[in-house]
Amino acid sequence: MTTEEQESTYDPSIVDDILYDGGIKKRKSTDYFTRYNHLRLKDASSYAQAPLFYVFMTAPQLNLNANTLSSLPFLATLNNEASMFYGKKIIDSMDASGGGGTSERILKILTNQCESFTPMDIAAQTVNHSETWTKLKHAYPGEDNDSRSAGTFSMEYKEKPGIPITKTHKVWYDYIQACRKGYVLREEFIRKQRAVDYFSSLYFFLIEPDHKGILFYSRYTGVVPTGLPFSAFEGKKAGGEPIKVTIPYSYTYKEEMEPEILLDFNDVVKGNVVTGSLFDAMQQFPGKISGMTTSLFKDLFTFFNPFASLDDPQDILETGRSGNGSAPLPALNKNYHTSGINYLDEEIHNITDQGGSSFAYVARETRKDFKSGQNTIENKPVLVFSDYYADEPE
């Protein structure tokens, strides 16, 4: 085989760039499905790496009007707190009556300060049948709903000066308790829809070493805080250590690696929230209890379920859902191989000079083929941070 023929067999998806005698040498990585790497040489395709993760918590749509604030002194005090302590921003971020809750769909302070999150496992029950007199039996896989619904998890945050993480969750927690005791009322529209305004949804993304590609993703629906970790403020003689708080949550349902999760995340970011009927509220409200795919309620709501008639699953990222008009993932027109090296420099400049990005959304990356030089859109989701959503002019 000639050198030209060998070069033509290179697959851009598994080629690594390595330094060789002061220059760049291309070598082909081992195809682990068809060939042996018997010397166990290491390259970028040898193992999965998980250097980054992001959590995005949708803002609960609390009815924080004047009557609510007067009923809960802590919230009223927080609303008039000096700006350096974030009180007004905390109230606005969760206020459905015109504050940040209607424009800021995500509690960004939680994304920025989250230190750890462990996705919950899925496990099916086993059903034993046909036991003989010698105790032989068959084991069959059963339902896995016990590990999908009505669960709990916790997240650790690095607290900031002014303790905004703790204050955010105290507002949320106090509102829930006040609603249960009848001290405050949910917004009239929410009550008419028989919806719950303090539920949230959590989106979790595990990112590849390129800081963009999405390796794993999941969504937790019906999320609420179930406690406040005041023990984190233990007095210590030495002092000066960073304060970390661990918040416990409960959730109604969870799901993983479903393409609809990516489409729904973009809908939440853009504020495409449809309201007006009970079914609309249940399907589209960002804190919806029924924010899952066909797995739950599909027999009850088949006539309304937007996932009842999906496109070919291989095309859903490009074409979106059929039947309800949801848009596909936007194409990200970035040349991965030429600008990828400068990607981190560009992002660091954005954060240090501009204060960071306003939006986070999921797109499909455009890459340039090594041979043809043509841009080709891959069916690969990437997490994008930008001051503009993809559909908006820059």
CORBELZI-V758630 format. One record per backbone hydrogen bond with DSSP energy under -1.0 kcal/mol. NH is the residue of the N-H (numbers start at 1). CO is the residue of the C=O. E is the energy in kcal/mol with one decimal. If there is no record, write none. Layout:
# CORBELZI-V758630
nh:NH co:CO e:E
nh:NH co:CO e:E
This chain:
# CORBELZI-V758630
nh:6 co:2 e:-2.5
nh:7 co:3 e:-2.6
nh:8 co:4 e:-1.8
nh:9 co:6 e:-1.2
nh:10 co:7 e:-1.4
nh:14 co:11 e:-2.3
nh:16 co:27 e:-1.6
nh:18 co:25 e:-1.9
nh:20 co:23 e:-2.7
nh:23 co:20 e:-2.0
nh:25 co:18 e:-3.0
nh:27 co:16 e:-1.4
nh:29 co:14 e:-1.8
nh:32 co:30 e:-1.0
nh:34 co:31 e:-1.1
nh:35 co:31 e:-2.6
nh:40 co:37 e:-1.9
nh:46 co:43 e:-2.0
nh:54 co:205 e:-2.3
nh:56 co:203 e:-2.6
nh:58 co:201 e:-2.7
nh:59 co:105 e:-2.4
nh:61 co:197 e:-1.4
nh:62 co:60 e:-1.2
nh:62 co:94 e:-2.1
nh:64 co:62 e:-1.6
nh:65 co:63 e:-1.1
nh:69 co:65 e:-2.5
nh:70 co:66 e:-2.3
nh:71 co:67 e:-1.3
nh:72 co:68 e:-1.2
nh:76 co:72 e:-1.9
nh:77 co:73 e:-2.6
nh:78 co:74 e:-2.4
nh:79 co:75 e:-2.2
nh:81 co:78 e:-1.6
nh:85 co:82 e:-2.2
nh:86 co:83 e:-1.7
nh:90 co:86 e:-2.4
nh:91 co:87 e:-2.1
nh:92 co:88 e:-2.7
nh:93 co:89 e:-2.1
nh:94 co:91 e:-1.1
nh:96 co:62 e:-3.0
nh:101 co:92 e:-1.8
nh:102 co:99 e:-1.4
nh:104 co:100 e:-3.2
nh:107 co:57 e:-2.9
nh:108 co:106 e:-1.6
nh:110 co:107 e:-1.2
nh:111 co:107 e:-1.1
nh:112 co:108 e:-2.6
nh:113 co:109 e:-1.6
nh:114 co:110 e:-1.3
nh:115 co:156 e:-3.7
nh:116 co:156 e:-1.3
nh:125 co:143 e:-2.7
nh:127 co:140 e:-3.3
nh:129 co:138 e:-2.6
nh:132 co:136 e:-2.4
nh:135 co:132 e:-2.0
nh:138 co:129 e:-2.7
nh:140 co:127 e:-2.9
nh:142 co:125 e:-4.3
nh:147 co:144 e:-1.3
nh:149 co:145 e:-2.1
nh:150 co:252 e:-1.6
nh:153 co:249 e:-1.8
nh:155 co:247 e:-1.9
nh:156 co:116 e:-1.5
nh:157 co:245 e:-3.1
nh:158 co:113 e:-2.4
nh:159 co:243 e:-2.5
nh:163 co:160 e:-2.1
nh:167 co:163 e:-2.1
nh:168 co:164 e:-2.6
nh:169 co:165 e:-1.9
nh:170 co:166 e:-2.1
nh:171 co:167 e:-2.4
nh:172 co:168 e:-2.0
nh:173 co:169 e:-3.1
nh:174 co:170 e:-3.1
nh:175 co:171 e:-2.1
nh:176 co:172 e:-1.9
nh:177 co:173 e:-2.3
nh:178 co:174 e:-2.5
nh:179 co:175 e:-2.4
nh:180 co:176 e:-2.1
nh:181 co:177 e:-1.7
nh:183 co:178 e:-2.2
nh:191 co:187 e:-2.3
nh:192 co:188 e:-2.4
nh:193 co:189 e:-1.6
nh:194 co:191 e:-1.1
nh:195 co:190 e:-2.3
nh:200 co:223 e:-1.4
nh:202 co:220 e:-3.0
nh:203 co:56 e:-2.5
nh:204 co:218 e:-2.6
nh:205 co:54 e:-2.6
nh:206 co:216 e:-3.2
nh:207 co:52 e:-2.2
nh:208 co:213 e:-3.2
nh:211 co:208 e:-2.2
nh:214 co:381 e:-2.1
nh:215 co:206 e:-3.2
nh:216 co:206 e:-1.3
nh:218 co:204 e:-1.9
nh:219 co:255 e:-2.6
nh:220 co:202 e:-2.7
nh:221 co:253 e:-3.2
nh:223 co:200 e:-3.2
nh:224 co:250 e:-1.9
nh:226 co:248 e:-2.4
nh:230 co:228 e:-1.8
nh:232 co:229 e:-1.9
nh:233 co:230 e:-1.8
nh:234 co:231 e:-1.1
nh:245 co:157 e:-2.1
nh:247 co:155 e:-2.6
nh:249 co:153 e:-3.2
nh:250 co:224 e:-2.3
nh:251 co:151 e:-2.4
nh:252 co:221 e:-2.8
nh:253 co:221 e:-1.5
nh:254 co:148 e:-1.3
nh:255 co:219 e:-1.9
nh:257 co:217 e:-2.5
nh:261 co:258 e:-2.0
nh:263 co:259 e:-1.4
nh:264 co:260 e:-2.8
nh:265 co:261 e:-2.3
nh:266 co:262 e:-1.7
nh:267 co:263 e:-1.9
nh:268 co:264 e:-2.4
nh:269 co:265 e:-2.3
nh:270 co:266 e:-2.4
nh:272 co:267 e:-2.5
nh:273 co:271 e:-2.3
nh:281 co:277 e:-2.7
nh:282 co:278 e:-2.1
nh:283 co:279 e:-2.0
nh:284 co:280 e:-2.8
nh:285 co:281 e:-1.6
nh:288 co:285 e:-2.3
nh:296 co:293 e:-1.1
nh:301 co:297 e:-2.8
nh:304 co:301 e:-1.6
nh:305 co:301 e:-2.3
nh:308 co:305 e:-1.5
nh:315 co:312 e:-2.7
nh:319 co:315 e:-3.1
nh:320 co:316 e:-2.0
nh:329 co:317 e:-2.3
nh:332 co:364 e:-4.4
nh:334 co:332 e:-2.2
nh:336 co:334 e:-1.0
nh:339 co:335 e:-2.5
nh:340 co:336 e:-1.1
nh:346 co:342 e:-2.5
nh:347 co:343 e:-2.3
nh:348 co:344 e:-2.9
nh:349 co:345 e:-2.1
nh:350 co:346 e:-2.0
nh:351 co:347 e:-2.3
nh:352 co:348 e:-2.8
nh:353 co:349 e:-2.5
nh:354 co:350 e:-1.7
nh:355 co:351 e:-1.1
nh:356 co:350 e:-1.6
nh:359 co:386 e:-3.8
nh:361 co:384 e:-2.2
nh:363 co:382 e:-2.6
nh:364 co:330 e:-3.0
nh:365 co:380 e:-1.6
nh:366 co:332 e:-1.9
nh:367 co:376 e:-2.2
nh:369 co:374 e:-2.4
nh:373 co:369 e:-1.5
nh:376 co:367 e:-3.4
nh:378 co:365 e:-2.0
nh:380 co:378 e:-2.0
nh:382 co:363 e:-2.6
nh:383 co:212 e:-2.6
nh:384 co:361 e:-3.2
nh:386 co:359 e:-2.1
nh:392 co:389 e:-2.0
